[in-house]
Amino acid sequence: MTRAVPRTVRVVAALIPRPGPEDGGPRYLVQQRLPGGSRALLWEFPGGKVEAGETDEAALARECREELDVELSVGRRLWEGRHTYPDLTVELAVYAATLVSGEPKPLGAHQLAFHTPTEMQALPFCEADVPLLDDLLAGRLGALD
């Protein structure tokens, strides 16, 4: 019996700093996945799937408009990785981003929060995001602007 190869999806995520003065180090927006779906209630960086014909940047702006009700300015790619779950393989690209307008709302998430990388370590993150979180915590992403 042959084992089915999981489908591969391209996913983009945003590293969005909290606007305004930082207290206790930079904080970034993270979201908790909705209950009842795949990887329910795990935390991740905001973003989503890249649709056919879309650039990473356009997909990230669209996903954040749809799921957070914000407009983003998408900057440079900071990180890229790949993770295989039992049901799919995720190619994850993370981009620096800043809020241009709007206050993030959890339209496509259970809840939103701004956390430091150290605080994020205490949250259950999606497995595909863990290497990114490790690199963020270790300062391996370089300048974030």
C-alpha positions as CSV (number, residue, x, y, z in Angstrom):
1,M,0.0,0.0,0.0
2,T,1.4,3.4,-1.0
3,R,1.2,6.2,1.4
4,A,-0.3,9.4,0.0
5,V,2.1,12.4,-0.2
6,P,0.7,15.3,1.7
7,R,-0.2,18.3,-0.5
8,T,2.0,21.3,-0.3
9,V,0.7,24.8,0.4
10,R,2.6,28.1,0.3
11,V,1.8,30.2,3.4
12,V,2.9,33.7,4.2
13,A,3.0,35.3,7.6
14,A,3.7,38.8,8.9
15,L,6.0,39.9,11.7
16,I,4.0,43.0,12.8
17,P,5.5,45.0,15.6
18,R,3.3,46.8,18.1
19,P,3.1,50.5,17.1
20,G,4.3,53.1,19.6
21,P,6.9,53.0,22.4
22,E,8.2,49.6,23.4
23,D,8.1,48.5,27.0
24,G,10.2,45.5,27.8
25,G,11.4,44.9,24.3
26,P,9.6,44.6,20.9
27,R,6.3,42.9,20.8
28,Y,4.8,41.2,17.7
29,L,1.2,40.3,16.8
30,V,0.3,36.7,17.1
31,Q,-3.0,35.0,16.7
32,Q,-4.6,31.9,18.2
33,R,-6.3,29.6,15.7
34,L,-10.0,29.0,15.9
35,P,-11.4,26.0,17.8
36,G,-12.7,23.1,15.8
37,G,-10.3,23.4,12.8
38,S,-6.9,22.0,12.0
39,R,-4.3,22.8,14.6
40,A,-7.1,24.3,16.8
41,L,-6.2,26.9,19.4
42,L,-2.5,26.8,18.5
43,W,-0.7,30.2,18.1
44,E,0.8,31.5,14.9
45,F,1.9,34.6,13.1
46,P,-0.9,36.3,11.1
47,G,-1.1,35.5,7.4
48,G,-2.4,32.7,5.3
49,K,-2.3,30.7,2.0
50,V,-1.0,32.1,-1.2
51,E,-3.6,31.7,-4.0
52,A,-2.7,30.8,-7.6
53,G,-1.4,33.8,-9.4
54,E,-0.7,35.8,-6.3
55,T,2.6,37.1,-5.1
56,D,3.6,36.5,-1.5
57,E,3.2,40.2,-0.7
58,A,-0.2,40.5,-2.3
59,A,-1.4,37.3,-0.4
60,L,-0.1,38.6,2.9
61,A,-1.9,42.0,2.4
62,R,-5.1,40.2,1.4
63,E,-5.1,37.7,4.3
64,C,-4.5,40.5,6.9
65,R,-7.2,42.6,5.3
66,E,-9.7,39.7,5.4
67,E,-8.7,38.2,8.8
68,L,-7.6,41.2,10.8
69,D,-9.3,44.2,9.1
70,V,-6.0,46.1,8.7
71,E,-4.0,47.4,5.8
72,L,-0.3,46.4,5.8
73,S,2.9,47.7,4.3
74,V,4.8,44.5,3.5
75,G,8.6,44.7,3.7
76,R,11.3,42.3,3.0
77,R,11.3,38.5,3.5
78,L,12.9,37.7,6.8
79,W,12.6,33.9,7.0
80,E,11.6,30.8,5.1
81,G,11.1,27.3,6.2
82,R,9.2,24.1,5.4
83,H,7.3,21.7,7.7
84,T,5.4,18.5,7.0
85,Y,2.3,17.8,9.1
86,P,0.5,14.4,8.6
87,D,-2.1,16.2,6.3
88,L,0.0,18.8,4.5
89,T,3.4,20.3,3.9
90,V,3.7,24.0,4.6
91,E,6.2,26.2,2.8
92,L,6.3,29.2,5.2
93,A,7.7,32.6,4.3
94,V,7.7,35.4,6.9
95,Y,7.8,39.1,6.0
96,A,8.4,42.2,8.0
97,A,5.2,44.3,8.0
98,T,3.8,47.4,9.5
99,L,0.3,48.5,10.1
100,V,-0.8,51.3,7.8
101,S,-4.4,51.6,8.9
102,G,-6.8,49.8,11.2
103,E,-6.7,48.2,14.6
104,P,-6.3,44.4,14.4
105,K,-9.5,42.5,15.0
106,P,-9.8,38.7,15.4
107,L,-12.0,38.1,12.4
108,G,-10.3,34.9,11.5
109,A,-8.8,34.0,14.8
110,H,-9.9,33.0,18.3
111,Q,-7.8,35.8,19.9
112,L,-5.0,38.2,19.1
113,A,-2.1,39.4,21.3
114,F,1.1,41.4,21.0
115,H,3.9,39.4,22.8
116,T,7.7,39.5,23.1
117,P,9.5,36.5,21.6
118,T,10.3,35.4,25.2
119,E,6.6,35.5,26.1
120,M,5.8,33.5,22.9
121,Q,7.9,30.6,24.2
122,A,5.2,29.9,26.8
123,L,2.4,29.6,24.1
124,P,1.6,26.4,22.2
125,F,2.6,27.4,18.6
126,C,2.0,25.6,15.3
127,E,4.9,23.3,14.6
128,A,5.8,25.1,11.4
129,D,6.2,28.4,13.4
130,V,8.5,27.0,16.0
131,P,11.8,27.3,14.1
132,L,10.9,30.9,13.2
133,L,10.2,31.6,16.8
134,D,13.6,30.1,17.8
135,D,15.3,32.3,15.2
136,L,13.4,35.4,16.3
137,L,14.3,34.8,20.0
138,A,18.0,34.2,19.0
139,G,18.2,37.4,17.0
140,R,18.9,35.5,13.8
141,L,16.4,37.4,11.6
142,G,18.6,40.5,11.2
143,A,17.2,44.0,11.1
144,L,13.4,43.8,11.1
145,D,12.7,47.0,9.1
